[in-house]
Amino acid sequence: MKPLRIGLVGAGFAADYHVECLRRVYGVPLEIVGLTSLRAESREAFAAARGLRAYDSVEALLQDVDVLDILSPPSVHQEQILQAAAAGKHFIIEKPLTGYFGPSEPPLPAGAGAGSQASPWRGDLAPKSPMLAAVMDSLAALSAAVSSAGVICGYAENFVYAPAVQKEREILEKTRAQVLRMYGEESHNGSASPVYGIWRFAGGGSLIGKGCHPLGALLYLKRVEGLTRLGRPLRPVSVSARTHEITRLPDYDDQGFLRTDYHDIEDYGQMHVVFEDGTVADVITCELVLGGIYDYVEVFANNHRARCRLNPNDLMDTFNPCGENFADIYTVEKISTKEGWSPVAPDEHFTMGYQAELQDFLECIAGRRQPQSDLALALDTTATIYAAYVSAEEGGKEQEIPRLLED
Ligand SMILES: NC(=O)c1ccc[n+]([C@@H]2O[C@H](COP(=O)([O-])OP(=O)(O)OC[C@H]3O[C@@H](n4cnc5c(N)ncnc54)[C@H](O)[C@@H]3O)[C@@H](O)[C@H]2O)c1
């Protein structure tokens, strides 16, 4: 079998761990051909450090690959997915699939940081129903392009592939459990990306940037239950949500420990989702967490209960009397100090699901199968989140989730 040739779009945080995980994929011959990104300097440095070739455009990269791994900011995902599909190339897309990034106007200057006032448009003040309508149009365009090109989409929702969530999938399938309620969270102190915090680049705040993770896992588990018990997925039908901007409250007392430079996004959100069988899921997500990333999923079923810990996950704790001691030791994502006790993630790529995610995508592309985390999951997740923004605008009023694909 000829190796699958893969090219990356992006040379940032996600590109770094995608290369590491792709290099650990087994059983599927592959070649990481190279990458492109916005700035020549950073793509050449990234490529040189990893022995890859730097390309100066997505078009040029597409000529040399079978799979495009899209690791750019959310605002350009749609355009790059359409490019991949038009070229008949399979693709892997980082979360979120896409979103709403404001009315068309000249793009912001490259490298504009969080807090940039370059665009007068503000996502927090913009009406949310037109956003939902525009997002549904985008999702329809993506879905049509992927299906007419006949390419495989790997939706990089790592929560789906976390070992604990996959163990829960096995339990649901083997015990034919009915899930009655679920609970999930992803929260941590901001993002590594300089454009996180600006709606024009990110498509929103905590709900889309972080909430998509637990939401994706909860929608996935309910889908597994439906396929096992009923032979069809159980999908979300409505959502009630609240969003808040806690670090921008006039009385917020900034002691310097939490990131606060969010331009026009929420830094706290919650979503209450109702499924078509009347069961429920609740998601909490925010930027207001010290002590490292906080990611988990809980399932309350009719025959068992499960707590799936992604991070921290209790594999290892260290006590370090002096921060300097661990200066060149990575412990866990977004921990602000390594002094005292730390919840260490000895192999974060494995426990967070990144490794299994890329393994599944490559196997599925080679075998022309749909991955566990696929376009259908990405479509439902995105529609739910923008319906949640409409609900939040109306103080939490229940909002129907538009449905793109029928079962
Ligand atoms: N699954 C996860 O846990 C996780 C974690 C981090 C990021 N992400 C996702 O990965 C994606 C990238 O995030 P990041 O933190 O790596 O961002 P980043 O800002 O660190 O890197 C983004 C890269 O994309 C490049 N880029 C921007 N616009 C481009 C364009 N038009 N064409 C080509 N390249 C372009 C930039 O030059 C940069 O190299 C986002 O969708 C983010 O949500 C997922």
The ligand as an ORCA input file, in Angstrom:
! r2SCAN-3c Opt
* xyz 0 1
  N      -8.421     19.784     20.350
  C      -7.786     20.619     21.142
  O      -7.623     20.375     22.312
  C      -7.207     21.889     20.560
  C      -6.201     22.568     21.255
  C      -5.692     23.735     20.673
  C      -6.189     24.214     19.473
  N      -7.173     23.524     18.840
  C      -7.724     24.021     17.573
  O      -6.684     24.009     16.602
  C      -6.821     25.124     15.724
  C      -5.532     25.946     15.778
  O      -5.333     26.407     17.100
  P      -3.871     26.770     17.620
  O      -4.002     26.928     19.105
  O      -2.864     25.845     17.069
  O      -3.709     28.218     16.963
  P      -2.358     29.024     16.706
  O      -2.759     30.450     16.622
  O      -1.301     28.581     17.684
  O      -1.888     28.516     15.241
  C      -2.669     28.749     14.103
  C      -1.793     28.562     12.867
  O      -2.625     28.717     11.712
  C      -1.957     29.570     10.784
  N      -2.925     30.283      9.947
  C      -3.763     31.288     10.272
  N      -4.499     31.651      9.208
  C      -4.119     30.872      8.180
  C      -4.491     30.785      6.822
  N      -5.430     31.586      6.304
  N      -3.883     29.861      6.046
  C      -2.918     29.052      6.543
  N      -2.529     29.090      7.836
  C      -3.122     29.983      8.635
  C      -1.155     30.533     11.641
  O      -0.115     31.093     10.872
  C      -0.671     29.586     12.746
  O       0.493     28.913     12.348
  C      -8.060     25.887     16.185
  O      -9.175     25.462     15.440
  C      -8.210     25.457     17.636
  O      -9.554     25.525     18.102
  C      -7.672     22.365     19.347
*
